[in-house]
Amino acid sequence: MRLRPKITVLLLLLSMIPFILIGVMAYYEGEASLRKSLGSHFQYVARNTMDSIESYIHDLSQNMNRWTELELMHDVVLHDVDGRIISFLTNMQKEQGSSFYSLDVLDSSGEVIASSVRDMLDRSLVHEAFFEEAVRGAPYISDTAQDEETQNWGMVFAFPIWAKYNAHETIVGVLRVHWKAEELSRLLRLAVEKDAGFSTGYIVLMRKDGLVIAATQPMQEMVFHTNLIQQEFESAKRLKQKKEGFLIERERVEGKSYLVGYSSSRGRQDFEGLGWGMLVIQDTAQAFTAIHRLQFAILGIGLFVVLGVILIALKISQSIARPVLHIAGVAREIAGGDLDKQVDYDSSDELGSLAASFNQMIRDLKEHREKLVMEKHKLEQLLNIDTALRSILDLNHLVDFVIDKTMEILEAQRCSLMLLDPESQELLIRGAKGLDTEIIKTTRLRMGEGVAGKVAQNGAPILVTNIEEGTFRERPNGAVYKTKSFMSAPIKVQERIVGVINVADKKAGQDSVFTPTDLKILCTIVRQATIAIENADYYRKLEHLSMTDSLTGIFNHRYFIQTLDQEIARAKRYPNPLCLLMLDIDDFKSYNDFYGHLEGDRLLRDMGQHLKENLRGVDIVCRYAGDEFVVVLPETDIPDAQIIADKMKTTFKNFKYETEVTISIGIAKYSANMDRRDLIMKADQALYQAKRGGKNRVSFFY
C-alpha cells in the first residue's frame, strides 16, 4: 500500500473508532429500555384483550341460558307442534346477524325437534358430548372445533331446559347453539381499534394445544391452520404453562424477530375459562423505530466525519480513485436492477482489464436474469395449475382446463388429450384444440398404434425435435404439422396407463422446437392432471353411489328428497301441475316371511325395474323405504297421474311369482303453500286409503 492510501486509512480509523464505541453503547442501552417498556405494554394489552374475550364468551353464554327460561321452551315436550320454538330460534339468528351456524332445541332423547336450520331437524345428537353434559343439568361450552360434516369451525354452547312437573324441576330438553369461531377474529379487531396506541402490531388468540383460532391482519391466514407450539414458538410454550410476560421471538425460517407480549386465560369467579392464550406481536423493526432513528443519527454524524476525512485525502488520491469510483457507481446501479449500464473506461492497465471483465459480467447477468424471469413465470403457472386442478371435479371441464394451460405454458398451437376406453382398450380423443372436428370424433388408436399408441404402450414420454428424421419420417400426417417438433407423454394412475397427452406446433415460428425443458414441464403438468383425473373419476363414482339404491338400482331416498324440493320450487315458479305417487307391495311382509328374504329381494328388484321401464323419461322413480316406492310426476295433473298409476298396477300383474302379487298406489297433487312434508304426507294418506279400501287399488288425496 502506498503512502497516500495509508494516510487516508489512518485518518479514518483515528476519527471513527471512538465515535463507533460511544454510538454502540448508546444504541444498546436505549434498545433495552424501549424493549422493557413496550413489552410490558404488550403484556398489558394481551391480558386485557384475553379478559375481554372471556367476558364476552361468559356474557354470551349467560344470555343464551336465559333463553331456556322462556315459557315457550316448555313446548319441547310437545315437539314444538305449533312451531313457536322454531320461530323464536329463526328470529334470534336473524337478530344476531351472521354469528351463528344454527340454534337447535333437542328433546330429552337427543332428537332435534326445532332448529333455525331446516337440515338439522330430526337429527339424533344423543351421543354428542354437549348433550351428555347438558342432560345432567350443567351448562356446556366447548372449545373451538371443526365440524366433520360442514368443515366449519365453531363453538358449541348447550344448556338444559327445565320444566316443573308435580312440583319438581325436570330436564325436558337441551338448547344447543353452534357459534361461529370466526367471531373471535372480529372481537380481536375491535380490541385493536379501541387501543389507539397499538396500530402497527397484531394480536393472535391460540387454543391451549397451540392452534391459532383467531388473529388480526395480516396474520388472518394462520387461523385454524398454524400450531404455534408445533412451530416452536417459545411464547406459546409458556402460555401452555399458564405464564404471562414478554420476550423477543425469532423466526426460524426467515430470521425475523418479533416483540411478543403474552397472557393466558384467567377465567373468572363463575367461569373457569377455556385455557386459551393471547399474544400481542409486533415486528421489532417497527417496535424499535425510535431506537433505529438514533442509529441513523449516529450513522449520519459518522458520515459527516468520514466526509471530512475524505475531503482532506481527496486531493491526494483523486487520480487513483476516479476510475474505481466510476466502476463502483455502475455496480450500485446494477445492484438496483439496471443491467443496461456499462463501464466507460478504456485503458491497457489493470483497471482497464477490470472494466472489461465487469462489462462481460453485466452481459452474463442480464442473460441469466431473463432466463430466470421466464422460468419463474412458468413455475408460477404450474403452481396455479396445481391449485386450480384441486377444485375441478367435472372431467370435461378438467380436460379443457389441462389443454388450455398446456398450450399456454408451452406456447403450442395444437394439443389433444386422449383417454383409454376400458372396454375397447382404444385411445379416444376426450378434448383437443387446433384439430379438425372430424379428426376428434373419428380417431381411435389401439395400444402400439401411432405415436400416442406407442407412448401408451411403452409408458414413456417422447420428444421429437425434427419429424422429418428418424422413425417418424414416413408418418402419413406429417404434412399437417406447422413445425417439425412435437411431444407426447403418457397419463398414468398407479402405473396403469389411462391416457396420453400430445403437444405440437410451437408458436415461436417454423424453426422453433420443443426442448427437454418443455418435456419436463409437460410431464409435470401430466402428473398434476393425473391426480385430478383420478379424483374426478372417484367423485363421479361416489356421486352415483350416493344417489342409487343398491338393491333395486333406482334412485334412493336422499335423491328423492333433493329432487322433490327442486320440483316443488319449479311448480311455485311456474303454473305447472305436479303430482306424487306413493306405492307399496300388498302384504309384502307375509310374502317375505313365507318365501324368504331372497325371494323378497327379487320382488323388490322386479318392482324397481318395472317402474323404470313403464314410466316417462321425465318421471323420477325412487325407493322410499322398505317396500315403499315413490314417483315424482312433473307437469302432470290428476287425470294423467291416474292413467300412469293404473298402467303400473295393471302391467305389474304380468310378473310371475309363487302367488298373486298386487300393489296399492296413493296419488297427491301439489297445491299452493305446500312444502315437501305436506305433499309426502298427503300421498301417504292416499296410500293408506287404498290399503283400507281393500288393496290393489289407486286412491287420491286432493
Secondary structure as GFF3:
##gff-version 3
##sequence-region A 1 702
A	DSSP	alpha_helix	3	67	.	.	.	ID=ss1
A	DSSP	three_ten_helix	71	78	.	.	.	ID=ss2
A	DSSP	alpha_helix	84	95	.	.	.	ID=ss3
A	DSSP	beta_strand	100	107	.	.	.	ID=ss4
A	DSSP	beta_strand	112	115	.	.	.	ID=ss5
A	DSSP	three_ten_helix	118	120	.	.	.	ID=ss6
A	DSSP	alpha_helix	129	134	.	.	.	ID=ss7
A	DSSP	beta_strand	140	141	.	.	.	ID=ss8
A	DSSP	beta_strand	145	146	.	.	.	ID=ss9
A	DSSP	beta_strand	153	165	.	.	.	ID=ss10
A	DSSP	beta_strand	168	180	.	.	.	ID=ss11
A	DSSP	alpha_helix	183	194	.	.	.	ID=ss12
A	DSSP	beta_strand	202	206	.	.	.	ID=ss13
A	DSSP	beta_strand	212	215	.	.	.	ID=ss14
A	DSSP	three_ten_helix	220	222	.	.	.	ID=ss15
A	DSSP	alpha_helix	234	240	.	.	.	ID=ss16
A	DSSP	beta_strand	245	250	.	.	.	ID=ss17
A	DSSP	beta_strand	257	264	.	.	.	ID=ss18
A	DSSP	beta_strand	277	283	.	.	.	ID=ss19
A	DSSP	alpha_helix	284	287	.	.	.	ID=ss20
A	DSSP	alpha_helix	289	335	.	.	.	ID=ss21
A	DSSP	alpha_helix	350	389	.	.	.	ID=ss22
A	DSSP	alpha_helix	395	410	.	.	.	ID=ss23
A	DSSP	beta_strand	412	420	.	.	.	ID=ss24
A	DSSP	beta_strand	426	433	.	.	.	ID=ss25
A	DSSP	alpha_helix	437	442	.	.	.	ID=ss26
A	DSSP	beta_strand	444	446	.	.	.	ID=ss27
A	DSSP	alpha_helix	450	458	.	.	.	ID=ss28
A	DSSP	beta_strand	462	464	.	.	.	ID=ss29
A	DSSP	three_ten_helix	470	472	.	.	.	ID=ss30
A	DSSP	three_ten_helix	478	480	.	.	.	ID=ss31
A	DSSP	beta_strand	486	493	.	.	.	ID=ss32
A	DSSP	beta_strand	496	506	.	.	.	ID=ss33
A	DSSP	alpha_helix	516	547	.	.	.	ID=ss34
A	DSSP	alpha_helix	557	573	.	.	.	ID=ss35
A	DSSP	beta_strand	578	585	.	.	.	ID=ss36
A	DSSP	alpha_helix	588	595	.	.	.	ID=ss37
A	DSSP	alpha_helix	597	613	.	.	.	ID=ss38
A	DSSP	beta_strand	620	625	.	.	.	ID=ss39
A	DSSP	beta_strand	628	634	.	.	.	ID=ss40
A	DSSP	alpha_helix	638	651	.	.	.	ID=ss41
A	DSSP	three_ten_helix	652	654	.	.	.	ID=ss42
A	DSSP	beta_strand	663	669	.	.	.	ID=ss43
A	DSSP	alpha_helix	676	692	.	.	.	ID=ss44
A	DSSP	beta_strand	698	701	.	.	.	ID=ss45
###
